[in-house]
Amino acid sequence: MISGSGEVTDGGGTEFTAEGLEPVLREACANAGLDHRDAELLRLGSNAVYRLASLPVIVRIARDPAVEAEMERAVGVARWLEEQDFPATRVPTSIVQPLVVGGLVVTFWESVQETEEYATVGELADLVRRLHWLEEPEFLGLPYFDPLAKLAASLDRLDGIPREDRTFLEERAARLAKDYDRLDFVLPFGMIHGDASIGNILRHRDGHAVLIDLDGFALAPREWDLIQTAIFYDRYGWHTKAEYAEFVHRYGFDLMNWPGYETLADLRELMMVSWLGHQVATSDSSAAEFARRMRALRTGEGRDEWRPI
């Protein structure tokens, strides 16, 4: 039996719950030659993430059935980073992936630890800096990152919130789009992780830090990989002053001193709120957090009360 529980939603015709996903997990593991029995459900959000009991393997089932090409690219990124000896999550070499089972996209990843332990903000800076020194090969086919298009697509699918909230977010996005188009980026343009934050750097069982969640790799201004750490400290208090200072020291650039910081911070923040809006219909805690964040956006106060989701 699969441990864990989740919330009902539709994913490629399959209920995105522990019970609904068990046949998907079973068939995917069978196709990969793996034993799914006693798998542990670690989380159920944009992805269902399982840890197998039989081998140190993580199985990831995407909620969005339209991400096959994205996950194929993520697997390619993982294999290339391994060739570069870059500390990132690995994929089992013997499995041809991604798989599509029950209309859902399934990938397999080597487990880096038995318990969830995050690395430090300083180590995040080290890995992001090292990543930004790499030159991506053309065969990866990395897309250009367009935050405005990504935000517009997210807002367009945002149906589970009050109409006045959606209108507010759309109007705020339109204003930010004009400001973003005028930004003068100062860091080199190139490969980014796309979601570089403390939540995507884990402590490997042998002690070193590894970067995970590789599906957001893209080509963009490098400032995008610094903005989350900055606002987590500056706006929400999720990092201490000392932690942020360590991040700046080890990466070598303080984004908060760049004139475009506030615009980039507002845009990244809006993307975070929009993403959360997609969870309100299936999660009471997400609905409460979404309401809290909307109040802060409207009043300009209370960001220090935001909670990580």
Secondary structure, DSSP 8 states (H G I E B T S, - for coil): --B------EETTEE-SHHHHHHHHHHHHHHHT---TT-EEEEESSEEEEE-SSSSEEEEEESSTT-HHHHHHHHHHHHHHHHTT--B----TT----EEETTEEEEEEE---SS--B--HHHHHHHHHHHHHS---GGG---B--HHHHHHHHHHT--SS-HHHHHHHHHHHHHHHHHHHT----S-EEEE-SS-SGGGEEE-TTS-EEE---TT-EEEEGGGGTHHHHHHHHTT-SS-HHHHHHHHHHHT--GGGSTTHHHHHHHHHHHHHHHHHTTTTT-HHHHHHHHHHHHHHHHS--GGG----
